[in-house]
Amino acid sequence: MFFLVSCSPTSVPSAEVQVPDVASIIEDIPPGFVVADGSRPLTFPEDFGAHPDFRTEWWYYTGNLQTLEGRHFGFELTVFRVGLLPPTVELPSDSQWYDRSLYFAHFAVSDIASEQFYAFERYSRPGPPAPRLGPTPSRGGRPAWDGPGGLAGAQADPYRVWLEDWNITERAPGVYRLQAAQAEISLELTLTDEMGIVLHGENGYSRKGKNVSNASYYYSQPRLRADGFVQVDGVRYPVSGLAWKDHEFSTGVLDENQIGWDWFSLQFEDGPALMLFQLRERDGGTSASSSGTFINTDENIQPMQKADFLITVLDEWRSPHTQGVYPAAWEIRLREPACVLEAYPWMADQEVNFPAVTYWEGAVRFEGICNGAPARGNGYIELTGYAGNLPLR
């Protein structure tokens, strides 16, 4: 859903990027960056691309995939952009490696049948644009150059987001190619948009706290038909399923008393989709800014406030890696439509654990009743603040 980090600007003109310090978020908005205050409309395709006048930004892809035989996989591919310097600051001219932004990305695959979870992380500066001339240099066994676009970046038209050879590229209107590979794990998918763009909050302005700047601009493409291949340990599996895209950009931070969030993206077998997030507070309660969106198949979009839904934890799981205790089953009640759903992880251990940040991001399944009719489907849930390494104050 959203991911807030703080990085110190660096002036070393090198392709190698050190892992940034994400120990905390500064409380004051850095001078020169724009805040999300609801004053700008979202327009497309322009807002598919990067927004360097905002401090933080992310393009989130998650999904559930199956083979014809029923072998199940979950996946996450997320590209993050962190503003090191606002556009108002002039960059030195002695090297093309200087840049106002740092990009990093997470790639994860959940192999449910073998109960194996694979997660990888990369960092890069955009780097100078240059065509490939001769053999491609390598860095740690992977490409160190990605043609005219540089090492990392995001563009609106044609849409493309990438970090080295991890990328999402528009192939035709509403059709995208997603590719990522690391070690013996790879993912190649064609994503076809079946629902269109959904704006969350107030026309894309999504409040996260009591102040007007505690917010992001937030939209989704909540139903992307996915077809392609997953490769695990040298075995290539043809798969199909559904993916979900989130894109948020902001500058503001969460309220001081917020310690983490639970984010839900659920895709119903019969077509609808549901996004919910609740912001957890230090006293054990949830923030009044918690909200969501129910999207029906007839393109009826139902915004939800905190009073419109109730999430109850039914079970817990302790991570053997971090000893963090995470929710592991949920009852979700909606006021309108009238739904009672129970959601469960496809497998327990889907904890993303890197030196700079730890969170749980996993494939889930759900079933229940909506407006008197059976409902079921798959989705993804993100849980932060349960195992430390969360950049919040």
N, C-alpha and C positions, 0 to 999 in steps of 0.2 A: 504494500500500500504506500507507505511513505517512510523515509529513512533520512534522518537528520544528522549531519556530521560537521565537524569543524576541522579545517586544515590550515596550517600556517603557510603563507606564500613562500616559495623557494626561488632562488635566483640562479641555481646551478643549471647551465644550458646543456643538459644531457638527456639522452633517450631513456636512460635508466631512472626509474622513479622509486624512491623510497616509500615504504608504507607510511601513510600519514598518521599523525597523532590524532586519534578520535576519542580522547579521554573525556572531553566535555564540549558542550556548545557554549559559545559566548552568549551572554544574556542580551547585549546590545546589538542592534542591527548594524552591520558594517556600513560606514558611510559610502554612498555611491551606488549601492544596490537598491533595486525597486522592491517594494513589498506587495504581496497579494492582498488587495483591499476591496476587490469587487468592482473596481472602476473600469476594467478593460473587458470587452467581450472576447470570447474565444472564437477564432475564425480558422477555417481549414481550406487548403492544406498547411497554411503558415504555422499553425500551432502544433503540427506534428514534429517540427524541428526543435533545435536548441534555443534557449532563452538566456543568453549570457548576462542580461541585466538583472536576473534573479540569482540568488546564492546557491540553491540546491535544486536538483532535477533528476528524475529517474524514469526509465522506460522499462516496465515490468511485464514479462511474459511468463505465464504459468499454464499448466494444462495436464489433462489426464488422457493417456493413450492406451490402446489395447491392440494385440495381435488378433488375427482371425480365430486363433485357438483360445483367446481369453487371457493371455498373459498381460498383466497390467503394469504400466509405468507412469510415474509422475515426472514433471520437469519444471525447472525454473531457469530463465535466462534474463538477467537484469543488467542494464547499463546505467550507471550513475554518473552525473556530472556535478562537480563541486567547484564553485567560483572561488578562485584564489584572490583575484583582484577584480574590482568592478570596471565596467567599460570607461568610467571617467578617469582611470589611471592610465597614463601613457606607458607602453612597454618599451624596454630598452631595444635598440635597433641593431645591436651587434651580433645577435644570434636568432635564427628562426625557431629555436627550441623554446624561447620564452613564450608563455601563453597565460591567459587569464583563468583557464580552467584545467582541472585535473579530471580524468575519467577513470573509473574502475568498474569492474563487472563481476557478477557471480553467476556461475553455471552449475546446476545440480540435476541429478537424475536419481529417482527412486525406483529401484528394481524390486517390485513387491514380491515376486515369486521367490527370489533368493534372499529377501530381507536385507538388501544391500543399499546403502545410501552413499552416493558419490558427489562431492562438492568441491569446486575449484574457484579461485579468485585471481584476478589480474588487475594491474594498474598501468596507466600510460598517460603521457601527455599527448596532445594531438600531433605534435611534430610538424615539420615543414611539408607542404605538399610537393610531391615529386613522383614522376612516372618510374615504373620499374625498368631498369636498364641492366640487362644481363642477369646473372643468378641473384635470387633474392637472399639477402643476408638473413641469418637466423639469430634468435636469442633464446637460449634454453630449449632448443629443439623446435621452436615454432616461428612463424613468419615475423620479421621485425619491421616489415614495410607493407603498406596496403594500398599502393598505387597513389593516384592523384589526391585522394582524400586525406592522406596522412595516416598515422597510427590509430587514431580514435576520433570520434566525432558524431554529429547528428545533423542531418539536413532534412528539409521539409518536402522539397519537390524536385526530383522524385524522392520519396521518403527513403531514408537510410539511416540506421544507427549501428555503430560498430566499435569494436575495440580489437584491433588486429584482425584475426580471422573468425572471431565471434561476431556475428552480424545478423541484422534483419533488413531486408532489401525489398522495396516495392517492385513487383514484376508487371503488374497491371492494376487499374483502379480496384482497390479492395482485395488485392491478392499479394501476398508477401512470401518471401523465402527466408526461413530462419535456419541458421547454421551455427554449430558450435562443436568443437572437438578438443579433448584433452586426454592424454594418456590413451587408455583403451576404451574411452567413452566418447561417443559422438551422437549428434542429433542433426537430422536434416528433415525439415518440414516445409510443406506448402500450407500457408494459412489463408483461408478464404472468409472474408467478413460476411456473416449471415444476419447481423442485427444492426450494424451501423454504429455511429458514435453516440455515446450517452454522456451527458453532462451531469456531474454530481453537485449537490448543494444547490445554490442559487445560480443557475445558468453557468455552472462550472466553478463558482466561488465556494470553496469548502472550508467552513470554519473549524478550527482545531482548539480554540481557547477563548478566553473572555475578551481579549483585545482584538480589534479589527485586523491587526497584522498577524495574529496567530491563525494563519489560514494558508491555503494553497489554492492554485488553480488545478482542477482535477477532472479528467474525463477518462472514459473507458471504451474499449471495443470488447464487449462482454461475451460475444459468441463468435469465435473464429474456428471454422472447421479445419481440422489438422489432418494432413495425410503425409506420410513419408517413412522415415526409417530411424530406429534407435539401434545403436551398436554398443554392446556391453561385452567386455573381455573378448573381443574379436568376433563375436556372433552378431550378425546383422538381422534385425527384426523389422519386417514391414508392419506399420502401425497406422491407426486412425483414431480420431477422437475429437476433443474440443480444447481450445486454448482461450485464454483471457489476457487482454492487454490493458494495463494501467499506465497513464502518463500524468505526472504531477510536477509542478514547479512552484517554488516559493522562496521566501527569504526569512520569514518569521520563524520563531521557535515555539515549542509547546509551553504551556504554563508551568511555573515552578513546581506545582504540586502534582504534576502528571509524571508517572514513573514508567509507563509503557502502554502498549496498545495491542488489541486483538482485532485482526482484520479478516473478514470472511468474503470469499467470492464463490458463489454457488450457482451451478448451471443445471437446470431441471431437464430431465429427459424429454419432456414435452414442449420445451422451448423457452420458458421464462428464465430470467437470471436475477440474482440477488447479491447486492454488495452491502455489507454492514461493517462498521468499525466502532469499537468502544475504547475510550481512553481511560486507563486506570489511574486512580489517584492514591496518594500516600495513605489516606485513612481507610483504604479498602473499597471505596465507592467508585463510581464511574462519572466521568465529566458530563455536564449538560451539553457539551458540544458533540457527543457521540451521535452518529447519524448513519443513514444508509439510503439505498435506492432499490426499489423493486421494478424490474423491467418486464412487462408482459409481452407476449408474442404479437399483439396487435399494436406494438409501439407505444402503448400506454405506460408512461413513466410515473411511478409513485414515490416521491421523496419521503423519507422517514426521519423523524426526530427521535430523541432518546425515549420518549413516552410511547412510541409506536412499536417497540420491540423489547424483548427480554431474553437475555442469554444466561443460561444456568449451566455451570460446570458439573458434569456427572462423574468424572473420573480424572485421575492424575497420573503422570508418568515422570519418573526421576531419570535424568540423563546420566548415563554412566561416564560420560566425558567431562561434564562440568558440574554435576550434582544439582543442577537447576531442576526445579519441580514445575512442570508445565501442565496445563489442562490437557486432557486426552479424550474427552467426550463432552458433547454439549447438547442441551435442549434449547431450541430457538423458537420463540413464540412471536408471531407477528399479529398486529391488530388488524391490518387491512393490506393484502388479503388475509383472511383468518387462517393462519398456518400454525401447526405444531410439528417441528422437525427435530430429528435426532441425527447428529453428525459424529462420525468416527474416523480417525486416521486410517488410511490403507495400511500403514505400519507405524509403529511407535517412534522409531529413531529416524527422524528427519531434521535433526538439529544442524544448522549451519554454524560452524564454530571456527572462526578465524582469529588471529591475534588481536585485530582491531575491533571486532564486533562479533557477538553471539546472538543468534535468534533461532526460532523454530519456524520453518517454512515447509509445509507438507501437503501432499495429496490426501484428500478426504472423500468419503462417500456419505450420503445422507438419505433418509427416507422419512415419511410422515404423512400428514394430511393437510391439504390446502382447500379451503372452501368446501369441505366434505368429500373431496376426491383424493385418492392416493397420489403421493408425490415422491419422487426419488431422483437422484442424480449424483454428480461428482462435483468437486470443487477444490479450492486451495484455502488454507488458513495460515496466517502469519502471526506469530506471538513474540513480542519483544519485552525485555525488562524482567525476565524470569531467571536469568543466569548471568547477570552482570554484563560488563562491556557494552552498556547502552549509553550513548552520548547524550545524556539528559542531566539537567540540574534541577 
